Amino acid sequence: MKTTFRKLILALAASAGIGSAQAGVLSYQDVVFTTTWANNILTLEIDAAKHSGDWTKATLLGAVGIKGIGQFDSVSLVSAPTGAGAWKLSSLELNAHGCSGGGSKNSDTQALCLSGGPIRLADNMMFAFAFTGAPDLDEPHLKVNFLDSRGKKTGDLVSLAIPASFPVVVPPPGTPVTPPVTPPTTPPVTPPVTPPVTPPEAQPVKLPESPPLVLLPAGGLPAGELPDAANEVPEPQSAALMFAGLVLMGFMLRKRG
């Protein structure tokens, strides 16, 4: 039901060339009142399946009153629960006895009161009003008359303005509705993990071995005794030098003899 009535109101608004609609929401003792208006079309939704406070014993809706809507030429009921024909619309204000109060005391604004056969409280109770003239529908002042199972008034009348909350865009007739484009989600880029660089182990440097150092005793060596290093087999070049030295010594000894 909610969707059907909302589509009806938006269709009426769109057929009149509306560019946008407005909305307002009021929550009171667990009952939610929502208004939507565009191009002098006002819709009121009452969600009252759940109610608390001094409305705990309420079971029926007897009347709805709206004021604080500026000046207008006329108003008609477009739709309502159980049909628009089951309700009576008047310019009086709602009070504890129903639509029996006087008209608005403020000459700059008018009021309306809707009454009919009481209906059982539920969600999605939708009322739609069509105005002519220049009404001010931004923040309508609302009253409701809830009844108990015996048809007697119970609880508060509310008597609060429904604050405007958000705009609702209504495309002109024949305009295709394009759904919003959701940009693709780019996954985060994880940088590659570089393993730690382990420096190569230092290789030990092998130095060439030095020939052993031969130390001679202070008094020299005994005749005919050579150090261990001298007992080693000489290299070919050393042998040749030694042989040449012996030949030279022999030649000198012969010459002296």
CORLINWO-V810631 format. One record per residue. RES is the residue in one small letter. PHI is phi in whole degrees, 0 to 359 (* if undefined). OMEGA is omega in degrees with one decimal (999 if undefined). Layout:
BEGIN
<<RES;PHI;OMEGA> <RES;PHI;OMEGA>>
END
This chain:
BEGIN
<<m;*;-179.6> <k;303;-177.5> <t;297;-178.0> <t;297;-178.3> <f;292;179.3> <r;296;178.1> <k;297;179.2> <l;297;-178.4> <i;294;179.5> <l;295;178.1> <a;293;176.8> <l;297;179.7> <a;293;-177.9> <a;294;-179.7> <s;294;178.2> <a;269;177.0> <g;81;-178.2> <i;284;175.7> <g;265;-178.7> <s;203;176.6> <a;237;179.1> <q;236;-178.6> <a;216;176.5> <g;213;-177.1> <v;224;175.3> <l;224;176.8> <s;247;-176.3> <y;216;179.6> <q;51;177.0> <d;71;173.8> <v;261;-177.1> <v;251;177.5> <f;249;-178.4> <t;234;175.8> <t;246;172.9> <t;225;-178.4> <w;218;178.7> <a;196;176.5> <n;51;176.0> <n;69;172.7> <i;253;-179.6> <l;245;175.1> <t;241;179.2> <l;239;176.1> <e;248;178.0> <i;241;175.7> <d;252;-171.4> <a;232;176.6> <a;297;175.6> <k;251;178.8> <h;212;-174.4> <s;217;179.9> <g;66;-179.9> <d;279;171.9> <w;259;-175.8> <t;302;-178.0> <k;272;-178.2> <a;290;177.0> <t;229;-173.8> <l;228;170.5> <l;254;-176.8> <g;259;-176.3> <a;200;178.1> <v;227;177.4> <g;238;179.5> <i;227;174.3> <k;215;-177.2> <g;69;-176.2> <i;243;175.9> <g;71;-178.9> <q;261;176.2> <f;214;-178.3> <d;278;-179.3> <s;203;177.3> <v;215;177.0> <s;224;178.6> <l;272;-177.9> <v;276;-178.9> <s;207;-179.9> <a;196;174.5> <p;301;-175.7> <t;66;175.8> <g;100;-177.5> <a;296;-177.5> <g;291;-178.5> <a;274;-176.3> <w;239;178.5> <k;247;-178.2> <l;252;179.5> <s;223;179.1> <s;263;179.4> <l;273;177.6> <e;264;178.7> <l;278;172.5> <n;227;-175.7> <a;296;-178.8> <h;258;-179.5> <g;107;-178.8> <c;277;-176.9> <s;229;178.8> <g;279;177.4> <g;288;176.3> <g;290;-178.9> <s;297;178.6> <k;282;179.7> <n;268;-177.0> <s;290;-179.2> <d;272;-178.1> <t;218;179.0> <q;240;-179.4> <a;230;172.4> <l;216;-179.3> <c;223;-176.4> <l;241;179.3> <s;224;-179.7> <g;182;177.1> <g;296;-176.3> <p;305;177.8> <i;243;-178.0> <r;290;-179.6> <l;297;-179.6> <a;200;172.0> <d;275;174.4> <n;63;172.6> <m;278;-170.6> <m;247;175.3> <f;233;179.8> <a;232;-178.2> <f;238;176.5> <a;247;-177.5> <f;252;166.2> <t;240;-175.3> <g;99;-177.2> <a;228;179.0> <p;288;175.6> <d;251;-172.5> <l;257;-175.5> <d;299;-177.0> <e;222;-179.3> <p;295;178.2> <h;270;-170.4> <l;249;168.3> <k;226;175.0> <v;225;179.0> <n;244;177.8> <f;267;-177.0> <l;239;174.5> <d;273;-175.8> <s;295;178.5> <r;267;-179.6> <g;84;179.4> <k;262;178.3> <k;302;176.4> <t;219;175.8> <g;79;-172.6> <d;281;174.4> <l;270;-176.1> <v;76;-179.3> <s;52;179.0> <l;225;174.3> <a;279;176.1> <i;267;-175.7> <p;290;175.3> <a;293;-176.2> <s;234;-174.8> <f;203;176.5> <p;276;175.8> <v;238;-177.6> <v;282;178.1> <v;243;-179.2> <p;288;175.4> <p;295;-177.4> <p;300;178.3> <g;85;-179.8> <t;274;178.0> <p;293;-179.6> <v;270;179.7> <t;261;179.3> <p;293;179.2> <p;297;-179.6> <v;268;178.2> <t;267;179.6> <p;296;179.7> <p;296;179.6> <t;272;179.5> <t;268;-179.9> <p;294;179.0> <p;295;-179.7> <v;272;178.8> <t;264;-179.5> <p;295;179.2> <p;297;-180.0> <v;270;179.0> <t;268;-179.7> <p;293;179.7> <p;295;-179.3> <v;273;179.5> <t;264;-179.6> <p;295;179.7> <p;296;179.2> <e;291;178.9> <a;291;178.9> <q;273;179.3> <p;294;179.3> <v;273;-178.8> <k;267;179.6> <l;277;177.7> <p;294;-178.5> <e;286;177.8> <s;271;177.8> <p;297;-178.8> <p;299;178.7> <l;271;-178.1> <v;263;178.2> <l;258;178.6> <l;271;176.8> <p;295;-175.3> <a;299;-178.3> <g;273;-177.7> <g;82;180.0> <l;264;174.1> <p;300;-179.1> <a;301;177.6> <g;85;-178.8> <e;253;-180.0> <l;248;175.6> <p;295;-177.6> <d;304;-178.6> <a;294;-179.2> <a;282;179.9> <n;281;179.7> <e;286;179.6> <v;294;-178.1> <p;289;175.8> <e;289;179.5> <p;305;-180.0> <q;295;179.4> <s;295;179.4> <a;294;179.3> <a;294;178.3> <l;295;179.9> <m;295;179.5> <f;296;178.8> <a;296;178.8> <g;294;178.7> <l;296;179.0> <v;298;-179.3> <l;294;178.9> <m;294;179.0> <g;296;179.5> <f;295;-179.4> <m;291;178.6> <l;294;177.3> <r;295;-178.9> <k;292;179.9> <r;285;-178.1> <g;283;999>>
END
